[in-house]
């Protein structure tokens, strides 16, 4: 075929044909290069997108840890700034998750939507904790103190009665000490959340009840004050018990409910990280395959071009 072409066509036509064939091969090289590298560029873009999305996992892990840390600070120390920080971190996380939900793969969207739901539950539980803690603080700082002050005032009235018996005075002095011990251990419990202080406080409270009930005085003014003191002591015990119950309630929310939500967020973020890593690995393999494909095509077309030039030049 080539020999026939050489024998029947003049040199200039052979040159024109060789140029045309070379041009077609060069055009094919350009087009194939464009197609292959455009495909590789798309893989690169996807790889960059997944790489950027991998930062979401780092952000979630860091900020979920921070939000839980701020929650504990608020729980144990009561700083309002910590509660404000929890809400601020929550709003920021929700905003970033919503942005990533707009443009993403369905599987990634499902994971992010699950993380968002657990995050919403976490913050809703924190608001319950805040409400319970605020009520507990009001109960301890107002009702508990008021009832403690009322009982102390009534006992001091008994001590200062115009004609108290010596025996009664001896009974009343230890009551004040036991009452102060109750209050002291309650606040130690609130500072440390050590249940042993509650046991000590209850024992001291029982001692106060026993001492007041053992006072055997029939005079009307004194008897009336003793009865009032016992009544106020019951209110004191109720506020003390409610304060402890509220404390245990919001500790349960933190240590069980919120901890479970934080674990689920962490688990889903790990799934997200694994998925993104797998997608990045696939895109990296596709980039390598595309580069090899481009190299093989260029070598093949270059060899074809060289053969055409040699054929028409030396044929």
C-alpha positions in Angstrom: 0.0 0.0 0.0 2.8 2.4 0.9 4.9 1.3 -2.1 1.9 1.9 -4.4 1.4 5.3 -2.9 5.1 6.2 -3.5 5.1 4.9 -7.1 1.9 6.6 -8.2 2.1 10.0 -6.5 4.6 12.7 -7.1 6.9 13.8 -4.3 5.0 17.0 -3.5 1.8 15.1 -3.1 3.6 12.6 -0.8 4.9 15.5 1.2 1.4 17.1 1.5 0.0 13.7 2.5 2.7 13.2 5.1 2.1 16.7 6.5 -1.6 16.0 6.6 -1.1 12.6 8.3 1.3 14.2 10.8 -1.2 17.0 11.4 -3.9 14.5 12.0 -1.8 12.6 14.4 -0.7 15.9 16.2 -4.4 16.9 16.4 -5.2 13.5 17.8 -2.4 13.9 20.4 -3.8 17.4 21.3 -7.4 16.1 21.7 -6.4 13.0 23.6 -4.2 15.0 25.8 -7.0 17.5 26.5 -9.5 14.8 27.2 -7.2 12.7 29.4 -5.9 15.7 31.4 -9.3 17.2 31.7 -10.4 13.9 33.2 -7.4 13.9 35.5 -8.1 17.5 36.4 -11.6 16.5 37.4 -10.2 13.8 39.7 -7.8 16.3 41.2 -10.7 18.7 41.9 -12.6 15.9 43.5 -9.6 15.0 45.6 -9.2 18.6 46.8 -12.9 18.7 47.6 -12.6 15.5 49.7 -9.5 16.8 51.3 -11.3 19.9 52.4 -14.2 17.9 53.6 -11.8 15.8 55.7 -11.2 18.9 57.8 -14.8 18.7 58.9 -14.0 15.6 60.9 -11.1 17.3 62.6 -13.4 20.3 63.3 -16.2 18.1 64.7 -13.8 16.1 66.9 -12.2 19.3 68.3 -15.3 21.3 68.8 -17.4 18.5 70.2 -14.6 17.9 72.8 -14.6 21.7 73.5 -18.4 21.9 73.9 -18.3 19.0 76.4 -15.5 20.6 78.3 -17.4 23.9 78.5 -20.5 21.9 79.7 -18.5 20.4 82.5 -17.0 23.8 83.5 -20.5 25.2 83.7 -21.8 22.2 85.6 -19.1 22.2 88.3 -18.2 25.8 88.4 -21.4 27.6 87.3 -19.7 30.1 85.0 -22.2 31.7 82.7 -19.5 32.4 80.2 -19.1 28.6 79.8 -22.8 28.2 79.1 -22.6 31.0 76.5 -19.6 29.3 74.9 -21.5 26.0 74.6 -24.3 27.8 72.7 -21.7 29.6 70.5 -19.9 26.4 69.6 -23.2 24.7 68.9 -24.4 27.5 66.6 -21.1 27.4 64.7 -21.2 23.6 64.3 -24.8 23.6 63.0 -23.9 26.4 60.5 -21.0 24.5 59.1 -22.9 21.2 58.9 -25.7 22.9 57.1 -23.3 24.4 54.5 -21.8 20.9 53.9 -25.3 19.4 53.5 -26.1 21.6 50.5 -23.5 20.1 48.1 -22.4 16.6 48.9 -22.8 12.9 48.2 -25.9 11.2 49.5 -24.0 8.9 51.9 -22.0 11.9 53.3 -25.2 13.9 53.7 -26.8 11.0 55.7 -23.9 10.9 58.1 -23.8 14.7 58.5 -27.6 14.8 59.0 -27.2 12.1 61.7 -24.4 14.1 63.4 -26.6 17.2 63.3 -29.5 15.4 64.9 -27.3 14.1 67.8 -25.8 17.6 68.1 -29.3 19.1 68.4 -30.2 16.5 71.1 -27.0 17.3 72.9 -27.7 21.0 73.0 -31.3 20.5 74.0 -30.2 18.3 76.9 -27.7 21.0 77.9 -30.5 23.5 78.1 -32.3 21.1 80.5 -29.1 20.9 82.5 -28.9 24.7 82.6 -32.5 25.0 83.7 -32.1 22.3 86.4 -28.9 23.9 87.7 -30.5 27.3 87.8 -33.4 26.0 89.8 -31.0 24.1 92.1 -29.0 27.3 92.7 -32.1 29.2 93.5 -33.3 26.5 95.8 -29.9 26.3 97.6 -29.1 30.0 97.7 -32.6 31.2 98.6 -34.9 28.5 100.2 -32.2 26.4 101.8 -30.4 29.5 103.3 -33.7 31.1 104.4 -34.9 27.9 106.2 -31.4 27.5 107.8 -31.5 31.1 109.0 -35.0 30.7 110.3 -34.1 27.5 112.3 -31.0 29.2 113.7 -33.0 32.3 114.7 -35.6 30.2 116.5 -33.0 28.2 118.3 -31.2 31.4 119.4 -34.6 32.6 120.7 -34.9 29.5 122.8 -31.4 30.1 124.2 -32.2 33.7 125.0 -35.5 33.0 126.8 -35.8 34.9 130.0 -36.0 31.9 132.2 -34.6 28.9 130.3 -33.6 25.9 132.3 -29.9 25.0 132.4 -30.7 21.6 130.9 -32.5 23.2 127.9 -29.5 25.5 127.2 -27.2 22.5 127.3 -29.4 20.8 124.7 -29.6 23.8 122.4 -25.9 24.6 122.0 -25.1 21.3 120.2 -28.1 21.7 118.0 -26.6 24.9 116.5 -23.3 23.1 115.9 -25.1 20.2 114.2 -27.1 22.6 112.1 -24.0 24.5 110.9 -22.4 21.1 110.1 -25.4 20.3 107.8 -25.0 23.5 105.9 -21.3 23.1 105.7 -21.5 19.6 104.2 -24.2 20.5 101.7 -22.0 23.2 100.2 -19.0 20.9 100.3 -21.1 18.4 98.3 -22.1 21.1 95.8 -18.4 22.1 95.3 -17.1 18.6 95.0 -20.1 16.4 94.2 -18.8 13.9 96.7 -21.7 11.8 98.0 -20.0 11.2 101.3 -20.8 14.8 102.3 -24.5 14.1 101.8 -24.3 11.2 104.2 -22.6 13.4 106.9 -25.2 16.1 106.3 -28.1 13.7 106.7 -26.6 12.3 109.9 -26.2 15.8 111.3 -29.8 16.7 110.3 -31.1 13.6 112.0 -29.2 14.7 115.1 -30.8 18.1 115.0 -34.3 16.6 114.6 -33.6 14.2 117.5 -32.4 17.0 119.8 -35.3 19.3 119.0 -37.8 16.5 119.5 -36.2 15.6 122.8 -36.7 19.0 124.3 -39.4 18.5 126.9 -40.7 22.0 127.7 -44.3 22.7 128.4 -44.2 26.5 128.8 -46.3 28.0 126.0 -43.9 30.5 124.5 -41.0 28.0 124.5 -43.1 25.1 123.3 -44.4 27.3 120.4 -40.8 28.2 119.4 -39.7 24.6 119.5 -42.6 23.6 117.3 -41.8 26.4 114.8 -38.2 25.3 114.8 -39.2 21.7 114.0 -41.5 22.9 111.3 -38.8 25.1 109.7 -36.4 22.2 110.0 -38.8 20.1 107.9 -38.8 22.8 105.3 -35.0 23.0 105.6 -34.8 19.2 105.0 -37.1 19.4 102.0 -35.1 22.2 100.3 -31.9 20.2 101.1 -33.3 17.0 99.6 -34.7 18.8 96.5 -31.3 20.5 95.9 -29.5 17.1 96.0 -32.1 15.5 93.8 -31.8 18.3 91.2 -28.0 18.0 91.3 -28.2 14.2 90.7 -30.8 14.9 88.0 -28.6 17.2 85.9 -25.5 15.0 86.6 -27.4 12.1 85.1 -28.2 14.2 82.0 -24.6 15.1 81.7 -22.9 11.8 82.5 -25.5 9.5 80.7 -27.7 11.4 78.2 -25.2 14.0 76.9 -22.3 11.5 77.1 -24.3 9.1 74.9 -25.0 11.9 72.4 -21.3 12.9 72.4 -20.3 9.3 71.7 -22.7 9.0 68.8 -21.4 12.2 67.3 -17.8 10.9 67.7 -18.9 7.5 66.1 -20.5 9.2 63.2 -17.6 11.5 62.7 -15.3 8.5 62.5 -17.6 7.0 59.9 -17.4 10.3 58.0 -13.6 10.3 58.2 -13.4 6.7 57.0 -15.7 7.4 54.1 -13.8 10.5 53.1 -10.5 8.7 53.4 -11.8 5.9 51.1 -13.0 8.4 48.6 -9.7 10.2 48.6 -7.9 6.9 48.1 -10.1 6.1 45.1 -9.6 9.5 43.5 -5.8 9.2 44.1 -5.9 5.8 42.2 -8.0 7.4 39.4 -5.4 10.2 39.1 -2.5 7.7 38.8 -4.5 5.6 36.3 -5.3 8.7 34.3 -1.7 9.9 34.2 -0.6 6.4 33.1 -3.3 6.4 30.4 -2.2 9.8 29.1 1.5 8.7 29.0 0.7 5.5 27.1 -1.5 7.3 24.6 1.1 10.0 24.0 3.8 7.4 23.5 1.6 5.5 21.1 0.6 8.5 19.1 4.1 9.8 19.2 5.4 6.5 17.8 2.7 6.7 15.1 3.8 10.2 14.1 7.4 9.1 14.0 6.6 6.1 11.8 4.7 8.3 9.4 7.4 10.8 9.1 10.0 8.2 8.5 7.9 6.4 6.0 7.1 9.4 3.9 10.6 10.9 4.2 12.7 7.8 3.4 10.2 5.9 1.5 
